[in-house]
Amino acid sequence: MKYQLPNEDLNSMISVTTDEDVDNMMEEYNRIAQNQNSKLAWLYLFLFIKGSDNSINSSDTHDQLVQTVIELRLQNKFLKSQFEGF
């Protein structure tokens, strides 16, 4: 699993592989929540499946990840616009 901090780009995603990494991630989230309205605090989480198929090009995987994040952000903006005023 990797996560992205607010206002950071995809090249700076942080890997989570140990319990200590999870603790660090939660500390980052708590720090963000203290500095913002807790309803606005967020981290993007990305899950990666380890596989034995080495034929996957890491450049292609990165491009797919970037495209997915862009699509998710567009969907999120659309949903927020639909629920404004509720």
MIDO-146843 format. One line per field, with one value per residue (C-alpha): residue number from 0; y, z, x. Coordinates in steps of 0.1 Angstrom, whole numbers, plus 5000, padded with zeros to 4 digits. Layout:
seq <- (NUM ...)
v <- (Y ...)
w <- (Z ...)
u <- (X ...)
// end
This chain:
seq <- (0 1 2 3 4 5 6 7 8 9 10 11 12 13 14 15 16 17 18 19 20 21 22 23 24 25 26 27 28 29 30 31 32 33 34 35 36 37 38 39 40 41 42 43 44 45 46 47 48 49 50 51 52 53 54 55 56 57 58 59 60 61 62 63 64 65 66 67 68 69 70 71 72 73 74 75 76 77 78 79 80 81 82 83 84 85)
v <- (5000 5036 5069 5104 5134 5165 5188 5163 5147 5110 5108 5114 5086 5069 5031 5013 4979 4976 4984 5013 5026 5024 5044 5070 5073 5078 5104 5123 5121 5134 5162 5171 5169 5192 5218 5216 5210 5172 5167 5180 5159 5132 5108 5089 5052 5030 4992 4972 4935 4917 4894 4871 4885 4905 4914 4944 4976 4998 5029 5016 5009 5044 5058 5037 5049 5086 5082 5064 5092 5119 5101 5096 5133 5143 5120 5134 5170 5160 5144 5174 5197 5175 5176 5213 5229 5197)
w <- (5000 4993 5003 4989 5012 5002 4978 4969 4935 4927 4926 4963 4974 5006 5009 5038 5045 5083 5114 5120 5085 5094 5127 5107 5082 5110 5126 5092 5090 5126 5118 5087 5107 5134 5108 5089 5095 5102 5076 5050 5061 5036 5023 4991 4996 4968 4970 4949 4944 4944 4915 4898 4864 4856 4821 4834 4825 4855 4833 4820 4856 4867 4837 4846 4882 4872 4849 4876 4901 4876 4869 4907 4913 4885 4899 4934 4921 4902 4933 4955 4930 4931 4969 4975 4996 5014)
u <- (5000 5011 4996 4996 4996 4975 4992 5019 5023 5023 5061 5062 5039 5049 5051 5034 5049 5053 5033 5056 5047 5010 5017 5036 5007 4982 5005 5006 4968 4964 4987 4967 4934 4947 4957 4924 4888 4888 4861 4885 4915 4923 4950 4947 4955 4967 4967 4992 4990 5024 5026 5051 5044 5075 5063 5044 5063 5066 5063 5029 5018 5027 5008 4978 4980 4982 4952 4932 4940 4929 4897 4890 4896 4873 4846 4851 4847 4816 4801 4809 4792 4761 4758 4766 4740 4728)
// end
